[in-house]
Amino acid sequence: MWKKWQRPYNPLGWYRDSWKRVLLGAFVLILILSGITYVRLYQTIRAAIRSSVQASVLQSKLSISVSQLVR
């Protein structure tokens, strides 16, 4: 039990552990970046849909007013 706490210095094991840590950090970073990109994409799509809906509503109002003018 005491030997488990007093491990001999093992640079390869430490390197392997740090490599795992780096891998985990890179995975978390990629996850965060993809989440930010997904949110931005979602907001952009929502804004585009909203602007296209507003444009179609404006166009329908314009056509209604034009038809009333023609009458």
HELIX and SHEET records of a PDB file:
HELIX    1   1 TRP A    2  TRP A    5  1                                   4    
HELIX    2   2 PRO A   11  VAL A   70  1                                  60    
END                                                                             
